[in-house]
Amino acid sequence: MAQVDAAIGGKVSVNRRGKNILGSYYQPSLVYSDIEVLKTLPINDIKEGLVEVVKYGIVMSPELFEYVESHLTELLAGDLTSLYQLVEKSSQLKAKVVSEDEHARGVRQTLMLGHTVGYTIESVTRHRVSHGKATNLGILAATLIAYRMGFIDLDTTRRIIRLLLNIYPAGWFIKFHAEEIETHLRQHKRIKDGKISMVLPTKIGTVTMRDDVPVKLVYEVFRDMVMLASFEDLAQKPKES
């Protein structure tokens, strides 16, 4: 995750009673990513970074999204050649966005795709759920919300969901209670008059920043996701004889 996202952008912050509560911007003179280090990482850490790469693909690069789709087996196996391609392309994309909007007042905000729900999950679990897992679930939610609001077609919705679930199967979040998420979302700074600001995908490579997403719809989508995850978990259990 550091090589494709966190190390590029200049954000220096700490989590104090919430995600990135204290922080500033300080750009380094150089960012050096050693691909060989990735050989030392467990598969879950590779998955963390892959979620951010998929996010870049949805936000601004159909080619990157397609690369992850077609090379997912090699990427999850830790193939360095495939991982190098991801780190190189993702670094270029992130650096371009940061150079245009360092303080996230414009185009850089599109990289918040999945973070509205994602940050809430991290907060609810006191960061016991990793950032990558939470963002994965957040992008799933944003995609379903976009579909429900008519911003994205069904085929693209299915394509995004399929890739995300191939990285993190849905069963892991059945332990969540939708009510907990709702309680924390009500305190979100982006809520006004029953609406919440979110980044929503419209197609692979394009997103829209909306300030009119009904909070009620976010709740409904999350409840549906938890329910479907429960069904998936049950389907994978052996039948009693």
C-alpha positions, 0 to 999 in steps of 0.5 A: 500500500505504501508503494502505490499510495501512502508514500506519494502525496505528502500527507503526514498524519496520525490517527487520534480518536479517528482517521487522520485527525492530526496532520499536515502536508510535507513533500519528500525530496524523493520516494524510492520503492524497492520492489524486492521488499514485496517478496517479504510481505504476506498475501494480506498486505499485497491485497491491501495495495491491490484495493488502492490500485483497483481504486485508481483504475475505477477513478482514472485508468481503465487500462490499469483496472483491466491489468488487475483483472487479467493478472489477478492470479499472478498478483495474488501469488506475488509475481514481481514482474506483475507487481512492478507494473502496478507500482510503476503505473500507480505511482505515476497516476498518484503523482500526477493527481498530487501535482495538480491538487496537492491539498485535495481541494479538487481532483484529488478528492476523487481518490476518496472513492470508497473512503466515506464508508471505509473510514466509518468501518475503521472507526467502528472497529477502532482500526481492527479492520485494515484500511485496505479491507475497509476501502474494499467494502467502501468501494463496493458500497459506492458502486451499489449506491451509484447503480441505485441512483442510475449513474452506472450500468449493470454490467460495469457494476458487476465487473467492479464487484466481481474484481473486488470480491475476488480480492476480498470475499464478502464473508468477512464482513457478516459480523458487522451490524448495520446499526453500528455503521448507521450510528457512526455515519450520522456523525459524518462531517459530510452530511447535510440535510439528510444527504452525504457527499460521496465519490461514485463511479460512473464507468471504469475510469470515470467518477462523479463527486456528489453531494446529494446521496441520501444517507438512507440509501447508504444505510439500505445498501450496507444492510443489503451487503451484510445480508448477502454476505451472510448468505454467501457464508452459509452457502459455503458451509457443508450441508448437514447429512 
